[in-house]
């Protein structure tokens, strides 16, 4: 195992955190294919992420037990949390991401065209792009797909996804969620802002008329 411990790596992407939670819950070594099934991601994306986690000292390659059934060809690698992380991961891992469709402050959201002219290319990007695998959730709203990213580094995969969409000419845009609140709270804020706007407008009218 190369590289030193870097607990912040769990925050590098939603996929990294999902892999950590899967290994912690399983309490046994898992192959990339098994992890991919648990975290609902593509196996190749999981393998890339778990290799990065291994380089950072959070995950290690573990020999399969001798009683494991043999198949033709080389045995797939199995991965587990390092000895240190088995004790630390429960506190170091970030909280689970927002529920599907839930917007929270600080999220990065990419909105991409899913109309008849772009849906095939959009699905191709979602199926294969590494950035898409780091999304917390994806929703379809009319002719648009909404892809949400959580975590302190959410802007990075969002920008990567936007670049990939642009490369295949799928229109898209990115936004940062700055505030999510109840309708009552927003109405209250709007009323306060309106009072202030009217006050400023009245003072301007007084100066103009004077």
C-alpha positions as CSV (number, residue, x, y, z in Angstrom):
1,X,0.0,0.0,0.0
2,X,1.4,3.3,-1.0
3,X,0.6,6.8,0.2
4,X,-0.2,8.2,3.6
5,X,-3.5,8.4,5.4
6,X,-5.6,11.3,4.1
7,X,-9.0,11.3,5.9
8,X,-10.2,14.2,3.8
9,X,-10.3,11.9,0.8
10,X,-13.7,10.6,2.0
11,X,-15.0,14.1,1.1
12,X,-13.4,14.1,-2.4
13,X,-16.7,12.9,-4.0
14,X,-20.1,11.4,-3.2
15,X,-18.8,8.2,-4.8
16,X,-15.8,8.0,-2.4
17,X,-18.0,8.4,0.6
18,X,-20.5,5.8,-0.7
19,X,-17.7,3.3,-1.2
20,X,-16.5,3.9,2.4
21,X,-20.0,3.4,3.8
22,X,-20.4,0.2,1.7
23,X,-17.1,-1.3,3.0
24,X,-17.9,-0.2,6.6
25,X,-21.3,-1.8,6.4
26,X,-20.2,-5.0,4.8
27,X,-17.5,-5.8,7.4
28,X,-15.7,-7.9,4.8
29,X,-13.6,-7.4,1.7
30,X,-15.5,-6.6,-1.5
31,X,-14.7,-6.6,-5.2
32,X,-15.3,-3.6,-7.3
33,X,-18.3,-5.3,-8.9
34,X,-19.8,-5.9,-5.5
35,X,-19.2,-2.3,-4.4
36,X,-20.7,-1.0,-7.7
37,X,-23.9,-3.0,-7.1
38,X,-24.3,-1.6,-3.5
39,X,-23.6,2.0,-4.5
40,X,-25.5,1.8,-7.8
41,X,-22.6,3.0,-9.9
42,X,-20.6,1.7,-12.9
43,X,-17.9,-0.8,-12.0
44,X,-15.2,1.0,-13.9
45,X,-15.9,4.3,-12.0
46,X,-15.9,2.4,-8.7
47,X,-12.5,0.8,-9.6
48,X,-11.0,4.2,-10.4
49,X,-12.2,5.7,-7.2
50,X,-11.2,2.7,-5.0
51,X,-7.7,2.8,-6.5
52,X,-7.4,6.5,-5.6
53,X,-8.6,5.7,-2.0
54,X,-6.0,2.9,-1.8
55,X,-3.3,5.4,-2.9
56,X,-4.4,7.7,-0.1
57,X,-4.2,5.0,2.5
58,X,-7.9,4.6,3.3
59,X,-8.5,1.3,1.4
60,X,-6.3,-1.7,0.9
61,X,-6.2,-4.7,-1.4
62,X,-7.0,-7.9,0.5
63,X,-6.3,-11.5,-0.5
64,X,-9.4,-13.6,-1.0
65,X,-9.8,-16.3,1.6
66,X,-8.6,-19.7,0.4
67,X,-12.1,-21.2,0.8
68,X,-13.5,-18.7,-1.8
69,X,-14.7,-20.5,-4.9
70,X,-12.2,-20.4,-7.8
71,X,-13.2,-19.3,-11.3
72,X,-11.3,-19.4,-14.5
73,X,-8.8,-16.6,-14.9
74,X,-7.3,-14.4,-12.3
75,X,-9.2,-13.7,-9.1
76,X,-10.7,-10.2,-9.0
77,X,-9.1,-7.8,-6.4
78,X,-11.0,-7.4,-3.2
79,X,-10.9,-4.2,-1.2
80,X,-11.4,-3.4,2.5
81,X,-10.9,-0.4,4.8
82,X,-7.4,-0.2,6.2
83,X,-7.0,-1.3,9.8
84,X,-6.9,2.3,11.0
85,X,-10.0,3.3,9.0
86,X,-12.1,0.4,10.4
87,X,-12.0,2.4,13.7
88,X,-12.1,5.9,12.2
89,X,-14.5,5.6,9.2
90,X,-17.7,5.8,11.2
91,X,-16.8,9.3,12.3
92,X,-14.6,10.4,9.4
93,X,-17.1,9.6,6.7
94,X,-19.3,12.5,5.7
95,X,-23.1,12.1,6.3
96,X,-25.2,10.5,3.6
97,X,-26.1,12.8,0.8
98,X,-29.5,14.4,0.3
99,X,-32.4,12.1,-0.5
100,X,-33.2,11.9,-4.2
101,X,-34.8,15.2,-5.3
102,X,-33.9,17.0,-2.1
103,X,-32.2,20.4,-2.5
104,X,-29.9,21.6,0.2
105,X,-27.8,24.8,0.5
106,X,-24.3,24.4,-1.0
107,X,-25.2,21.8,-3.6
108,X,-24.1,22.2,-7.2
109,X,-26.8,21.5,-9.7
110,X,-26.3,20.9,-13.4
111,X,-29.4,21.2,-15.6
112,X,-29.0,19.5,-19.1
113,X,-31.3,19.3,-22.1
114,X,-33.1,15.9,-22.3
115,X,-35.3,16.7,-25.3
116,X,-35.6,14.4,-28.4
117,X,-32.6,16.0,-30.1
118,X,-30.2,15.5,-27.1
119,X,-31.5,12.6,-24.9
120,X,-29.4,9.9,-26.6
121,X,-26.2,11.9,-26.1
122,X,-27.2,12.8,-22.6
123,X,-27.8,9.2,-21.6
124,X,-24.4,8.3,-23.1
125,X,-22.7,10.9,-20.9
126,X,-24.6,9.8,-17.8
127,X,-23.7,6.2,-18.4
128,X,-20.0,6.7,-19.0
129,X,-18.8,10.0,-17.5
130,X,-16.8,9.7,-14.3
131,X,-18.3,13.0,-13.1
132,X,-21.8,11.7,-13.5
133,X,-21.0,8.8,-11.2
134,X,-20.2,11.3,-8.4
135,X,-23.7,12.8,-8.5
136,X,-25.9,12.5,-5.4
137,X,-29.1,12.2,-7.4
138,X,-30.5,12.8,-10.9
139,X,-34.1,13.8,-11.7
140,X,-36.0,14.3,-14.9
141,X,-38.1,17.4,-15.1
142,X,-39.9,17.8,-18.5
143,X,-37.3,18.0,-21.2
144,X,-34.4,18.6,-18.7
145,X,-32.3,16.4,-16.5
146,X,-31.3,17.8,-13.1
147,X,-28.0,16.4,-11.7
148,X,-27.1,17.3,-8.1
149,X,-23.7,17.1,-6.4
150,X,-23.1,17.3,-2.6
151,X,-20.1,17.9,-0.5
152,X,-17.4,20.6,-0.1
153,X,-15.9,19.8,-3.5
154,X,-19.2,19.6,-5.4
155,X,-18.2,22.3,-7.9
156,X,-15.4,20.1,-9.4
157,X,-17.5,17.2,-10.7
158,X,-20.3,19.7,-11.7
159,X,-17.9,21.6,-13.9
160,X,-16.5,18.4,-15.3
161,X,-19.9,17.2,-16.2
162,X,-20.7,20.5,-17.8
163,X,-17.6,20.2,-19.9
164,X,-18.4,16.7,-21.1
165,X,-22.0,17.8,-22.0
166,X,-20.5,20.7,-24.0
167,X,-18.2,18.4,-25.8
168,X,-21.2,16.4,-27.2
169,X,-23.2,19.6,-27.7
170,X,-25.8,18.9,-25.1
171,X,-27.0,22.3,-23.7
172,X,-26.5,22.6,-20.0
173,X,-26.0,25.1,-17.2
174,X,-24.8,25.0,-13.6
175,X,-26.1,26.7,-10.5
176,X,-25.2,26.7,-6.8
177,X,-28.1,26.2,-4.3
178,X,-27.7,29.1,-1.9
179,X,-30.9,28.9,0.1
180,X,-33.8,26.4,0.5
181,X,-36.5,27.4,2.9
182,X,-40.3,27.2,3.4
183,X,-42.7,29.2,1.4
184,X,-43.6,31.2,4.5
185,X,-40.0,32.1,5.1
186,X,-39.5,33.2,1.5
187,X,-42.8,35.2,1.5
188,X,-41.6,36.9,4.7
189,X,-38.3,37.8,3.1
190,X,-40.0,39.1,0.0
191,X,-42.2,41.4,2.1
192,X,-39.2,42.8,4.0
193,X,-37.4,43.4,0.7
194,X,-40.5,45.1,-0.8
195,X,-40.8,47.4,2.2
196,X,-37.1,48.4,1.9
197,X,-37.5,48.8,-1.9
198,X,-40.5,51.1,-1.5
199,X,-38.7,53.2,1.2
200,X,-35.7,53.7,-1.1
201,X,-38.0,54.5,-4.0
202,X,-39.9,57.1,-2.0
203,X,-36.6,58.8,-0.9
204,X,-35.5,58.9,-4.5
205,X,-38.8,60.5,-5.6
206,X,-38.5,63.1,-2.8
207,X,-35.0,64.1,-4.0
208,X,-36.2,64.3,-7.6
209,X,-39.2,66.4,-6.8
210,X,-37.3,68.7,-4.5
